[in-house]
Amino acid sequence: MDATFVGAVVLTGIVVVFIALILLVLYFSIQGKILSKSLYDSNDVKKNLKPTENKTLDNIHQIVLPQTNSDEDEVVAVISAVIASLSVSDGKTYKVKSIKPVKSYSSSRPAWAMAGLRENTTPF
Amino acid sequence: MSEVIDIFINTLKDLWFESGLYAMDWRSIVMILISFVFMYLAIVKGFEPLLLLPIAFGMFLTNLPHAGMYHPELFNAETFSVGAVLKEGGLLDMLYLGVKLQIYPPLIFLGIGCMTDFGPLISNPKSFLLGAAAQGGIFFTFAGAAVLGFNAAQSGAISIIGGADGPTAIYVASKLLTGGGSVTIGTIALAAYTYMALVPLIQPPIMKALTTKKERAVVMEQLRPVSKTEKIIFPIVVTLIIALLVPSATPLVGMLMFGNLLRESGVCERLVKTAQNELMNIITIFLGTSVGATTKAENVINPSFAKIMALGVLAFALGTACGVLFGKIMYKVTGGKVNPLIGSAGVSAVPMAARVSQKVGAQTDPTNFLLMHAMGPNVAGVIGSAVAAGVLLSII
């Protein structure tokens, strides 16, 4: 086989593969920005956040701390949901008086994040 | 009475001359022993058993003399006719029609699409670049095959082993290897599946050699959640863009994305279950056995097979190296946000290559979970290898 032909195949192949996938990168990067933004704007939980404490569990979203990031909001929501389920089974009313972040010295990741990671990677 | 005895003796003689024992030669014995080795690897060592075991048994069947299950002369490019195969062929000849007519690989891709979650790729589209970089192994191996004296079609079929994708390798080989010759679809498939199972052995030394400890320790940012809308749009857009750019990649990429759309739509659960299970299993049995049947003694016991196996490991090594090196470039460009180890996952052995990235990363920092980040380049590599296959088919 002619060296020129081989060189042409190698160059063309690598360039075409890159062009095709770069187009996909560009499209999905733009799409991701547009769709992520529109999802954020339509998120009703964010609009109902109020700084509060000692609220009942009827309105879970009102327990969320102000100026927290979305990960902490979700963690608080999960904890509140678990406690709400206790109310259903016990027949008693539980109140979440406060939720404070605790410094972890053993790992750079919060325990919930580690647990979630382990669960997601276990099937592999 | 003596007539009866004469007929009896002549019949026994005829049976003996027609038997496989009489026709057995040293090549058949060697091939049968090689098939036993592959069966051992598949069953005991767990080397890609779903395909390697059917391939090994197909190899065993085809090398039994006078069994008549596979006739390579029926598939010669000049004289090939489906009617002739149906009329004169054996069982494996008829099953092989699915390979020859390029039916099985796209159907396997349909099943793979139903099983694949492209979420990690959608949430971090830059992973596409790592998937593209790893396909460098294919094209550099093409050059290596040319140096060793193979022609363009053979070099193309051998180099696609570097895509680390069995159906893609079989698809390209069935399109390019139309005549006879020392390189067959069976030998390509054998090399591809053997090395796919050896990814955990081939990749780590290359990954460690090309990266520093600081680079391997990079903890990447958590991936953003991906909505259902994005997951539904993804297969449609990928099919559109790739099919318009590289039409010859459409059968593979199109079926992969069709399967993924069935899965992500959420309204075709029965179809998804069938594609993931029954369809995949049936095609796997037919494909593996019939491809194994092409590994006749004259195709394997020759220097070309040794060259193919050597080029196969070269293809995997080069693909890994290209992916990791591009990962290093991304590490520099992003100011240390990308762990170069995920570049090796662009070699599309899903999810084995992603697991290897996770494992090597964890050796440096046990709390570093790279698996989901590595899945992005891993599934991008499937698309990349299908595009590379389309490019090879267009050029050659």
Interface residues (C-beta under 8 A of the other chain):
Chain A: M1 A3 F5 V6 G7 A8 V9 V10 T12 G13 I14 V16 V17 F18 I19 A20 L21 I22 L23 L24 V25 Y27 F28 S29 Q31 G32 L35 S36 L39 S107 S108 R109 A113 M114 L117 N120 T121 F124
Chain B: I122 S123 P125 K126 F128 L129 G131 A132 Q135 G136 I138 F139 F140 F142 A143 A146 F150 N151 A152 S155 V219 Q222 R224 S227 T229 E230 I233 F234 V237 V238 I241 I242 L245 V246 P351 A354 R355 Q358 T367 F369 L371 M372 A380 I383 G384 V387 A388 V391 L392 I395 I396
